[in-house]
Amino acid sequence: MGFKNEVFNTLADVVDRLCETICNLTEEMVQSITGRDWIIQCFS
């Protein structure tokens, strides 16, 4: 689901959405976000 131009009523609602979004990330999604050459080289 993520965040798409949405207004939340409380900070708790933001945190809930963030937790939901993070829990739904797949390994492929994380790799596509963090799989930059310079990051990979730092941990090689």
mmCIF entry with sequence, helices, sheets and N, C-alpha, C, O atoms, coordinates in Angstrom:
data_MODEL
# 
_entry.id   MODEL 
# 
_entity.id                         1 
_entity.type                       polymer 
_entity.pdbx_number_of_molecules   1 
# 
_entity_poly.entity_id                      1 
_entity_poly.type                           'polypeptide(L)' 
_entity_poly.nstd_linkage                   no 
_entity_poly.nstd_monomer                   no 
_entity_poly.pdbx_seq_one_letter_code       MGFKNEVFNTLADVVDRLCETICNLTEEMVQSITGRDWIIQCFS 
_entity_poly.pdbx_seq_one_letter_code_can   MGFKNEVFNTLADVVDRLCETICNLTEEMVQSITGRDWIIQCFS 
_entity_poly.pdbx_strand_id                 A 
# 
loop_
_entity_poly_seq.entity_id 
_entity_poly_seq.num 
_entity_poly_seq.mon_id 
_entity_poly_seq.hetero 
1 1  MET n 
1 2  GLY n 
1 3  PHE n 
1 4  LYS n 
1 5  ASN n 
1 6  GLU n 
1 7  VAL n 
1 8  PHE n 
1 9  ASN n 
1 10 THR n 
1 11 LEU n 
1 12 ALA n 
1 13 ASP n 
1 14 VAL n 
1 15 VAL n 
1 16 ASP n 
1 17 ARG n 
1 18 LEU n 
1 19 CYS n 
1 20 GLU n 
1 21 THR n 
1 22 ILE n 
1 23 CYS n 
1 24 ASN n 
1 25 LEU n 
1 26 THR n 
1 27 GLU n 
1 28 GLU n 
1 29 MET n 
1 30 VAL n 
1 31 GLN n 
1 32 SER n 
1 33 ILE n 
1 34 THR n 
1 35 GLY n 
1 36 ARG n 
1 37 ASP n 
1 38 TRP n 
1 39 ILE n 
1 40 ILE n 
1 41 GLN n 
1 42 CYS n 
1 43 PHE n 
1 44 SER n 
# 
_struct_asym.id          A 
_struct_asym.entity_id   1 
# 
loop_
_struct_conf.conf_type_id 
_struct_conf.id 
_struct_conf.pdbx_PDB_helix_id 
_struct_conf.beg_label_comp_id 
_struct_conf.beg_label_asym_id 
_struct_conf.beg_label_seq_id 
_struct_conf.pdbx_beg_PDB_ins_code 
_struct_conf.end_label_comp_id 
_struct_conf.end_label_asym_id 
_struct_conf.end_label_seq_id 
_struct_conf.pdbx_end_PDB_ins_code 
_struct_conf.beg_auth_comp_id 
_struct_conf.beg_auth_asym_id 
_struct_conf.beg_auth_seq_id 
_struct_conf.end_auth_comp_id 
_struct_conf.end_auth_asym_id 
_struct_conf.end_auth_seq_id 
_struct_conf.pdbx_PDB_helix_class 
_struct_conf.details 
_struct_conf.pdbx_PDB_helix_length 
HELX_P HELX_P1 AA1 LEU A 11 ? CYS A 23 ? LEU A 11 CYS A 23 1 ? 13 
HELX_P HELX_P2 AA2 GLU A 27 ? THR A 34 ? GLU A 27 THR A 34 1 ? 8  
HELX_P HELX_P3 AA3 ASP A 37 ? CYS A 42 ? ASP A 37 CYS A 42 1 ? 6  
# 
_struct_conf_type.id          HELX_P 
_struct_conf_type.criteria    ? 
_struct_conf_type.reference   ? 
# 
loop_
_atom_site.group_PDB 
_atom_site.id 
_atom_site.type_symbol 
_atom_site.label_atom_id 
_atom_site.label_alt_id 
_atom_site.label_comp_id 
_atom_site.label_asym_id 
_atom_site.label_entity_id 
_atom_site.label_seq_id 
_atom_site.pdbx_PDB_ins_code 
_atom_site.Cartn_x 
_atom_site.Cartn_y 
_atom_site.Cartn_z 
_atom_site.occupancy 
_atom_site.B_iso_or_equiv 
_atom_site.pdbx_formal_charge 
_atom_site.auth_seq_id 
_atom_site.auth_comp_id 
_atom_site.auth_asym_id 
_atom_site.auth_atom_id 
_atom_site.pdbx_PDB_model_num 
ATOM 1   N N  . MET A 1 1  ? 0.833  -1.195 0.000  1.00 0.00 ? 1  MET A N  1 
ATOM 2   C CA . MET A 1 1  ? 0.000  0.000  0.000  1.00 0.00 ? 1  MET A CA 1 
ATOM 3   C C  . MET A 1 1  ? 0.871  1.249  0.000  1.00 0.00 ? 1  MET A C  1 
ATOM 4   O O  . MET A 1 1  ? 0.751  2.062  -0.916 1.00 0.00 ? 1  MET A O  1 
ATOM 5   N N  . GLY A 1 2  ? 1.733  1.433  0.978  1.00 0.00 ? 2  GLY A N  1 
ATOM 6   C CA . GLY A 1 2  ? 2.632  2.572  0.993  1.00 0.00 ? 2  GLY A CA 1 
ATOM 7   C C  . GLY A 1 2  ? 1.950  3.876  1.355  1.00 0.00 ? 2  GLY A C  1 
ATOM 8   O O  . GLY A 1 2  ? 0.880  3.900  1.964  1.00 0.00 ? 2  GLY A O  1 
ATOM 9   N N  . PHE A 1 3  ? 2.599  4.952  0.964  1.00 0.00 ? 3  PHE A N  1 
ATOM 10  C CA . PHE A 1 3  ? 2.116  6.300  1.250  1.00 0.00 ? 3  PHE A CA 1 
ATOM 11  C C  . PHE A 1 3  ? 1.881  7.014  -0.075 1.00 0.00 ? 3  PHE A C  1 
ATOM 12  O O  . PHE A 1 3  ? 2.807  7.172  -0.870 1.00 0.00 ? 3  PHE A O  1 
ATOM 13  N N  . LYS A 1 4  ? 0.665  7.438  -0.310 1.00 0.00 ? 4  LYS A N  1 
ATOM 14  C CA . LYS A 1 4  ? 0.329  8.103  -1.568 1.00 0.00 ? 4  LYS A CA 1 
ATOM 15  C C  . LYS A 1 4  ? -0.560 9.312  -1.303 1.00 0.00 ? 4  LYS A C  1 
ATOM 16  O O  . LYS A 1 4  ? -1.784 9.194  -1.260 1.00 0.00 ? 4  LYS A O  1 
ATOM 17  N N  . ASN A 1 5  ? 0.061  10.469 -1.125 1.00 0.00 ? 5  ASN A N  1 
ATOM 18  C CA . ASN A 1 5  ? -0.700 11.711 -0.927 1.00 0.00 ? 5  ASN A CA 1 
ATOM 19  C C  . ASN A 1 5  ? -1.882 11.510 0.005  1.00 0.00 ? 5  ASN A C  1 
ATOM 20  O O  . ASN A 1 5  ? -3.026 11.804 -0.341 1.00 0.00 ? 5  ASN A O  1 
ATOM 21  N N  . GLU A 1 6  ? -1.588 11.014 1.170  1.00 0.00 ? 6  GLU A N  1 
ATOM 22  C CA . GLU A 1 6  ? -2.636 10.690 2.128  1.00 0.00 ? 6  GLU A CA 1 
ATOM 23  C C  . GLU A 1 6  ? -2.422 11.486 3.409  1.00 0.00 ? 6  GLU A C  1 
ATOM 24  O O  . GLU A 1 6  ? -1.286 11.693 3.833  1.00 0.00 ? 6  GLU A O  1 
ATOM 25  N N  . VAL A 1 7  ? -3.501 11.925 4.015  1.00 0.00 ? 7  VAL A N  1 
ATOM 26  C CA . VAL A 1 7  ? -3.445 12.624 5.290  1.00 0.00 ? 7  VAL A CA 1 
ATOM 27  C C  . VAL A 1 7  ? -3.889 11.652 6.368  1.00 0.00 ? 7  VAL A C  1 
ATOM 28  O O  . VAL A 1 7  ? -4.918 10.989 6.237  1.00 0.00 ? 7  VAL A O  1 
ATOM 29  N N  . PHE A 1 8  ? -3.104 11.574 7.432  1.00 0.00 ? 8  PHE A N  1 
ATOM 30  C CA . PHE A 1 8  ? -3.420 10.671 8.530  1.00 0.00 ? 8  PHE A CA 1 
ATOM 31  C C  . PHE A 1 8  ? -3.944 11.474 9.708  1.00 0.00 ? 8  PHE A C  1 
ATOM 32  O O  . PHE A 1 8  ? -3.544 12.618 9.924  1.00 0.00 ? 8  PHE A O  1 
ATOM 33  N N  . ASN A 1 9  ? -4.834 10.869 10.457 1.00 0.00 ? 9  ASN A N  1 
ATOM 34  C CA . ASN A 1 9  ? -5.430 11.564 11.604 1.00 0.00 ? 9  ASN A CA 1 
ATOM 35  C C  . ASN A 1 9  ? -4.472 11.668 12.784 1.00 0.00 ? 9  ASN A C  1 
ATOM 36  O O  . ASN A 1 9  ? -4.496 12.653 13.522 1.00 0.00 ? 9  ASN A O  1 
ATOM 37  N N  . THR A 1 10 ? -3.633 10.659 12.963 1.00 0.00 ? 10 THR A N  1 
ATOM 38  C CA . THR A 1 10 ? -2.730 10.658 14.110 1.00 0.00 ? 10 THR A CA 1 
ATOM 39  C C  . THR A 1 10 ? -1.359 10.128 13.692 1.00 0.00 ? 10 THR A C  1 
ATOM 40  O O  . THR A 1 10 ? -1.213 9.496  12.646 1.00 0.00 ? 10 THR A O  1 
ATOM 41  N N  . LEU A 1 11 ? -0.368 10.397 14.524 1.00 0.00 ? 11 LEU A N  1 
ATOM 42  C CA . LEU A 1 11 ? 0.958  9.853  14.299 1.00 0.00 ? 11 LEU A CA 1 
ATOM 43  C C  . LEU A 1 11 ? 0.917  8.331  14.400 1.00 0.00 ? 11 LEU A C  1 
ATOM 44  O O  . LEU A 1 11 ? 1.641  7.645  13.678 1.00 0.00 ? 11 LEU A O  1 
ATOM 45  N N  . ALA A 1 12 ? 0.092  7.804  15.272 1.00 0.00 ? 12 ALA A N  1 
ATOM 46  C CA . ALA A 1 12 ? -0.047 6.350  15.403 1.00 0.00 ? 12 ALA A CA 1 
ATOM 47  C C  . ALA A 1 12 ? -0.522 5.731  14.090 1.00 0.00 ? 12 ALA A C  1 
ATOM 48  O O  . ALA A 1 12 ? -0.092 4.634  13.736 1.00 0.00 ? 12 ALA A O  1 
ATOM 49  N N  . ASP A 1 13 ? -1.389 6.413  13.375 1.00 0.00 ? 13 ASP A N  1 
ATOM 50  C CA . ASP A 1 13 ? -1.844 5.919  12.069 1.00 0.00 ? 13 ASP A CA 1 
ATOM 51  C C  . ASP A 1 13 ? -0.693 5.884  11.062 1.00 0.00 ? 13 ASP A C  1 
ATOM 52  O O  . ASP A 1 13 ? -0.610 4.971  10.241 1.00 0.00 ? 13 ASP A O  1 
ATOM 53  N N  . VAL A 1 14 ? 0.189  6.876  11.128 1.00 0.00 ? 14 VAL A N  1 
ATOM 54  C CA . VAL A 1 14 ? 1.366  6.906  10.246 1.00 0.00 ? 14 VAL A CA 1 
ATOM 55  C C  . VAL A 1 14 ? 2.270  5.726  10.578 1.00 0.00 ? 14 VAL A C  1 
ATOM 56  O O  . VAL A 1 14 ? 2.722  5.015  9.680  1.00 0.00 ? 14 VAL A O  1 
ATOM 57  N N  . VAL A 1 15 ? 2.533  5.517  11.853 1.00 0.00 ? 15 VAL A N  1 
ATOM 58  C CA . VAL A 1 15 ? 3.398  4.423  12.286 1.00 0.00 ? 15 VAL A CA 1 
ATOM 59  C C  . VAL A 1 15 ? 2.796  3.083  11.874 1.00 0.00 ? 15 VAL A C  1 
ATOM 60  O O  . VAL A 1 15 ? 3.515  2.201  11.405 1.00 0.00 ? 15 VAL A O  1 
ATOM 61  N N  . ASP A 1 16 ? 1.506  2.923  12.042 1.00 0.00 ? 16 ASP A N  1 
ATOM 62  C CA . ASP A 1 16 ? 0.840  1.678  11.631 1.00 0.00 ? 16 ASP A CA 1 
ATOM 63  C C  . ASP A 1 16 ? 1.019  1.425  10.146 1.00 0.00 ? 16 ASP A C  1 
ATOM 64  O O  . ASP A 1 16 ? 1.325  0.303  9.743  1.00 0.00 ? 16 ASP A O  1 
ATOM 65  N N  . ARG A 1 17 ? 0.833  2.454  9.323  1.00 0.00 ? 17 ARG A N  1 
ATOM 66  C CA . ARG A 1 17 ? 0.991  2.305  7.875  1.00 0.00 ? 17 ARG A CA 1 
ATOM 67  C C  . ARG A 1 17 ? 2.435  1.981  7.525  1.00 0.00 ? 17 ARG A C  1 
ATOM 68  O O  . ARG A 1 17 ? 2.698  1.148  6.658  1.00 0.00 ? 17 ARG A O  1 
ATOM 69  N N  . LEU A 1 18 ? 3.374  2.644  8.202  1.00 0.00 ? 18 LEU A N  1 
ATOM 70  C CA . LEU A 1 18 ? 4.780  2.386  7.946  1.00 0.00 ? 18 LEU A CA 1 
ATOM 71  C C  . LEU A 1 18 ? 5.127  0.935  8.278  1.00 0.00 ? 18 LEU A C  1 
ATOM 72  O O  . LEU A 1 18 ? 5.808  0.272  7.497  1.00 0.00 ? 18 LEU A O  1 
ATOM 73  N N  . CYS A 1 19 ? 4.675  0.446  9.405  1.00 0.00 ? 19 CYS A N  1 
ATOM 74  C CA . CYS A 1 19 ? 4.928  -0.949 9.790  1.00 0.00 ? 19 CYS A CA 1 
ATOM 75  C C  . CYS A 1 19 ? 4.312  -1.914 8.785  1.00 0.00 ? 19 CYS A C  1 
ATOM 76  O O  . CYS A 1 19 ? 4.940  -2.903 8.406  1.00 0.00 ? 19 CYS A O  1 
ATOM 77  N N  . GLU A 1 20 ? 3.108  -1.635 8.360  1.00 0.00 ? 20 GLU A N  1 
ATOM 78  C CA . GLU A 1 20 ? 2.428  -2.477 7.372  1.00 0.00 ? 20 GLU A CA 1 
ATOM 79  C C  . GLU A 1 20 ? 3.206  -2.489 6.054  1.00 0.00 ? 20 GLU A C  1 
ATOM 80  O O  . GLU A 1 20 ? 3.385  -3.537 5.433  1.00 0.00 ? 20 GLU A O  1 
ATOM 81  N N  . THR A 1 21 ? 3.660  -1.315 5.643  1.00 0.00 ? 21 THR A N  1 
ATOM 82  C CA . THR A 1 21 ? 4.395  -1.202 4.388  1.00 0.00 ? 21 THR A CA 1 
ATOM 83  C C  . THR A 1 21 ? 5.721  -1.955 4.457  1.00 0.00 ? 21 THR A C  1 
ATOM 84  O O  . THR A 1 21 ? 6.075  -2.675 3.523  1.00 0.00 ? 21 THR A O  1 
ATOM 85  N N  . ILE A 1 22 ? 6.447  -1.792 5.549  1.00 0.00 ? 22 ILE A N  1 
ATOM 86  C CA . ILE A 1 22 ? 7.731  -2.473 5.709  1.00 0.00 ? 22 ILE A CA 1 
ATOM 87  C C  . ILE A 1 22 ? 7.533  -3.985 5.734  1.00 0.00 ? 22 ILE A C  1 
ATOM 88  O O  . ILE A 1 22 ? 8.303  -4.720 5.115  1.00 0.00 ? 22 ILE A O  1 
ATOM 89  N N  . CYS A 1 23 ? 6.526  -4.449 6.432  1.00 0.00 ? 23 CYS A N  1 
ATOM 90  C CA . CYS A 1 23 ? 6.280  -5.892 6.535  1.00 0.00 ? 23 CYS A CA 1 
ATOM 91  C C  . CYS A 1 23 ? 5.904  -6.509 5.191  1.00 0.00 ? 23 CYS A C  1 
ATOM 92  O O  . CYS A 1 23 ? 6.095  -7.709 4.992  1.00 0.00 ? 23 CYS A O  1 
ATOM 93  N N  . ASN A 1 24 ? 5.380  -5.721 4.280  1.00 0.00 ? 24 ASN A N  1 
ATOM 94  C CA . ASN A 1 24 ? 4.972  -6.234 2.979  1.00 0.00 ? 24 ASN A CA 1 
ATOM 95  C C  . ASN A 1 24 ? 6.062  -6.141 1.909  1.00 0.00 ? 24 ASN A C  1 
ATOM 96  O O  . ASN A 1 24 ? 5.842  -6.529 0.762  1.00 0.00 ? 24 ASN A O  1 
ATOM 97  N N  . LEU A 1 25 ? 7.232  -5.628 2.283  1.00 0.00 ? 25 LEU A N  1 
ATOM 98  C CA . LEU A 1 25 ? 8.331  -5.557 1.324  1.00 0.00 ? 25 LEU A CA 1 
ATOM 99  C C  . LEU A 1 25 ? 8.859  -6.959 1.038  1.00 0.00 ? 25 LEU A C  1 
ATOM 100 O O  . LEU A 1 25 ? 9.038  -7.768 1.948  1.00 0.00 ? 25 LEU A O  1 
ATOM 101 N N  . THR A 1 26 ? 9.099  -7.226 -0.219 1.00 0.00 ? 26 THR A N  1 
ATOM 102 C CA . THR A 1 26 ? 9.693  -8.502 -0.602 1.00 0.00 ? 26 THR A CA 1 
ATOM 103 C C  . THR A 1 26 ? 11.211 -8.331 -0.686 1.00 0.00 ? 26 THR A C  1 
ATOM 104 O O  . THR A 1 26 ? 11.718 -7.209 -0.707 1.00 0.00 ? 26 THR A O  1 
ATOM 105 N N  . GLU A 1 27 ? 11.920 -9.445 -0.732 1.00 0.00 ? 27 GLU A N  1 
ATOM 106 C CA . GLU A 1 27 ? 13.366 -9.391 -0.869 1.00 0.00 ? 27 GLU A CA 1 
ATOM 107 C C  . GLU A 1 27 ? 13.762 -8.662 -2.145 1.00 0.00 ? 27 GLU A C  1 
ATOM 108 O O  . GLU A 1 27 ? 14.732 -7.903 -2.159 1.00 0.00 ? 27 GLU A O  1 
ATOM 109 N N  . GLU A 1 28 ? 13.014 -8.893 -3.211 1.00 0.00 ? 28 GLU A N  1 
ATOM 110 C CA . GLU A 1 28 ? 13.305 -8.239 -4.486 1.00 0.00 ? 28 GLU A CA 1 
ATOM 111 C C  . GLU A 1 28 ? 13.123 -6.726 -4.386 1.00 0.00 ? 28 GLU A C  1 
ATOM 112 O O  . GLU A 1 28 ? 13.906 -5.968 -4.959 1.00 0.00 ? 28 GLU A O  1 
ATOM 113 N N  . MET A 1 29 ? 12.097 -6.284 -3.662 1.00 0.00 ? 29 MET A N  1 
ATOM 114 C CA . MET A 1 29 ? 11.881 -4.844 -3.494 1.00 0.00 ? 29 MET A CA 1 
ATOM 115 C C  . MET A 1 29 ? 13.041 -4.203 -2.735 1.00 0.00 ? 29 MET A C  1 
ATOM 116 O O  . MET A 1 29 ? 13.524 -3.135 -3.113 1.00 0.00 ? 29 MET A O  1 
ATOM 117 N N  . VAL A 1 30 ? 13.481 -4.854 -1.673 1.00 0.00 ? 30 VAL A N  1 
ATOM 118 C CA . VAL A 1 30 ? 14.588 -4.317 -0.881 1.00 0.00 ? 30 VAL A CA 1 
ATOM 119 C C  . VAL A 1 30 ? 15.853 -4.266 -1.728 1.00 0.00 ? 30 VAL A C  1 
ATOM 120 O O  . VAL A 1 30 ? 16.594 -3.285 -1.681 1.00 0.00 ? 30 VAL A O  1 
ATOM 121 N N  . GLN A 1 31 ? 16.100 -5.315 -2.497 1.00 0.00 ? 31 GLN A N  1 
ATOM 122 C CA . GLN A 1 31 ? 17.280 -5.328 -3.367 1.00 0.00 ? 31 GLN A CA 1 
ATOM 123 C C  . GLN A 1 31 ? 17.210 -4.218 -4.408 1.00 0.00 ? 31 GLN A C  1 
ATOM 124 O O  . GLN A 1 31 ? 18.228 -3.602 -4.722 1.00 0.00 ? 31 GLN A O  1 
ATOM 125 N N  . SER A 1 32 ? 16.028 -3.957 -4.945 1.00 0.00 ? 32 SER A N  1 
ATOM 126 C CA . SER A 1 32 ? 15.910 -2.913 -5.962 1.00 0.00 ? 32 SER A CA 1 
ATOM 127 C C  . SER A 1 32 ? 16.145 -1.520 -5.374 1.00 0.00 ? 32 SER A C  1 
ATOM 128 O O  . SER A 1 32 ? 16.574 -0.609 -6.082 1.00 0.00 ? 32 SER A O  1 
ATOM 129 N N  . ILE A 1 33 ? 15.865 -1.360 -4.092 1.00 0.00 ? 33 ILE A N  1 
ATOM 130 C CA . ILE A 1 33 ? 16.060 -0.070 -3.431 1.00 0.00 ? 33 ILE A CA 1 
ATOM 131 C C  . ILE A 1 33 ? 17.507 0.100  -2.994 1.00 0.00 ? 33 ILE A C  1 
ATOM 132 O O  . ILE A 1 33 ? 18.071 1.188  -3.110 1.00 0.00 ? 33 ILE A O  1 
ATOM 133 N N  . THR A 1 34 ? 18.110 -0.974 -2.491 1.00 0.00 ? 34 THR A N  1 
ATOM 134 C CA . THR A 1 34 ? 19.432 -0.875 -1.876 1.00 0.00 ? 34 THR A CA 1 
ATOM 135 C C  . THR A 1 34 ? 20.549 -1.477 -2.712 1.00 0.00 ? 34 THR A C  1 
ATOM 136 O O  . THR A 1 34 ? 21.715 -1.383 -2.330 1.00 0.00 ? 34 THR A O  1 
ATOM 137 N N  . GLY A 1 35 ? 20.225 -2.088 -3.837 1.00 0.00 ? 35 GLY A N  1 
ATOM 138 C CA . GLY A 1 35 ? 21.217 -2.799 -4.623 1.00 0.00 ? 35 GLY A CA 1 
ATOM 139 C C  . GLY A 1 35 ? 22.074 -1.915 -5.510 1.00 0.00 ? 35 GLY A C  1 
ATOM 140 O O  . GLY A 1 35 ? 22.283 -2.236 -6.680 1.00 0.00 ? 35 GLY A O  1 
ATOM 141 N N  . ARG A 1 36 ? 22.568 -0.817 -4.982 1.00 0.00 ? 36 ARG A N  1 
ATOM 142 C CA . ARG A 1 36 ? 23.444 0.073  -5.733 1.00 0.00 ? 36 ARG A CA 1 
ATOM 143 C C  . ARG A 1 36 ? 24.873 -0.452 -5.645 1.00 0.00 ? 36 ARG A C  1 
ATOM 144 O O  . ARG A 1 36 ? 25.273 -1.007 -4.622 1.00 0.00 ? 36 ARG A O  1 
ATOM 145 N N  . ASP A 1 37 ? 25.626 -0.279 -6.696 1.00 0.00 ? 37 ASP A N  1 
ATOM 146 C CA . ASP A 1 37 ? 26.996 -0.792 -6.742 1.00 0.00 ? 37 ASP A CA 1 
ATOM 147 C C  . ASP A 1 37 ? 27.826 -0.332 -5.545 1.00 0.00 ? 37 ASP A C  1 
ATOM 148 O O  . ASP A 1 37 ? 28.543 -1.132 -4.944 1.00 0.00 ? 37 ASP A O  1 
ATOM 149 N N  . TRP A 1 38 ? 27.734 0.948  -5.198 1.00 0.00 ? 38 TRP A N  1 
ATOM 150 C CA . TRP A 1 38 ? 28.568 1.460  -4.113 1.00 0.00 ? 38 TRP A CA 1 
ATOM 151 C C  . TRP A 1 38 ? 28.179 0.851  -2.769 1.00 0.00 ? 38 TRP A C  1 
ATOM 152 O O  . TRP A 1 38 ? 29.032 0.680  -1.898 1.00 0.00 ? 38 TRP A O  1 
ATOM 153 N N  . ILE A 1 39 ? 26.898 0.522  -2.591 1.00 0.00 ? 39 ILE A N  1 
ATOM 154 C CA . ILE A 1 39 ? 26.460 -0.124 -1.342 1.00 0.00 ? 39 ILE A CA 1 
ATOM 155 C C  . ILE A 1 39 ? 26.970 -1.557 -1.306 1.00 0.00 ? 39 ILE A C  1 
ATOM 156 O O  . ILE A 1 39 ? 27.502 -2.005 -0.290 1.00 0.00 ? 39 ILE A O  1 
ATOM 157 N N  . ILE A 1 40 ? 26.813 -2.268 -2.397 1.00 0.00 ? 40 ILE A N  1 
ATOM 158 C CA . ILE A 1 40 ? 27.260 -3.656 -2.470 1.00 0.00 ? 40 ILE A CA 1 
ATOM 159 C C  . ILE A 1 40 ? 28.761 -3.736 -2.227 1.00 0.00 ? 40 ILE A C  1 
ATOM 160 O O  . ILE A 1 40 ? 29.228 -4.628 -1.520 1.00 0.00 ? 40 ILE A O  1 
ATOM 161 N N  . GLN A 1 41 ? 29.520 -2.811 -2.807 1.00 0.00 ? 41 GLN A N  1 
ATOM 162 C CA . GLN A 1 41 ? 30.974 -2.822 -2.643 1.00 0.00 ? 41 GLN A CA 1 
ATOM 163 C C  . GLN A 1 41 ? 31.381 -2.573 -1.189 1.00 0.00 ? 41 GLN A C  1 
ATOM 164 O O  . GLN A 1 41 ? 32.407 -3.086 -0.743 1.00 0.00 ? 41 GLN A O  1 
ATOM 165 N N  . CYS A 1 42 ? 30.601 -1.804 -0.457 1.00 0.00 ? 42 CYS A N  1 
ATOM 166 C CA . CYS A 1 42 ? 30.917 -1.530 0.947  1.00 0.00 ? 42 CYS A CA 1 
ATOM 167 C C  . CYS A 1 42 ? 30.821 -2.779 1.803  1.00 0.00 ? 42 CYS A C  1 
ATOM 168 O O  . CYS A 1 42 ? 31.496 -2.882 2.827  1.00 0.00 ? 42 CYS A O  1 
ATOM 169 N N  . PHE A 1 43 ? 29.990 -3.728 1.397  1.00 0.00 ? 43 PHE A N  1 
ATOM 170 C CA . PHE A 1 43 ? 29.766 -4.928 2.208  1.00 0.00 ? 43 PHE A CA 1 
ATOM 171 C C  . PHE A 1 43 ? 30.383 -6.170 1.587  1.00 0.00 ? 43 PHE A C  1 
ATOM 172 O O  . PHE A 1 43 ? 30.125 -7.282 2.049  1.00 0.00 ? 43 PHE A O  1 
ATOM 173 N N  . SER A 1 44 ? 31.188 -6.004 0.557  1.00 0.00 ? 44 SER A N  1 
ATOM 174 C CA . SER A 1 44 ? 31.835 -7.146 -0.094 1.00 0.00 ? 44 SER A CA 1 
ATOM 175 C C  . SER A 1 44 ? 33.181 -7.427 0.531  1.00 0.00 ? 44 SER A C  1 
ATOM 176 O O  . SER A 1 44 ? 33.874 -8.355 0.114  1.00 0.00 ? 44 SER A O  1 
# 
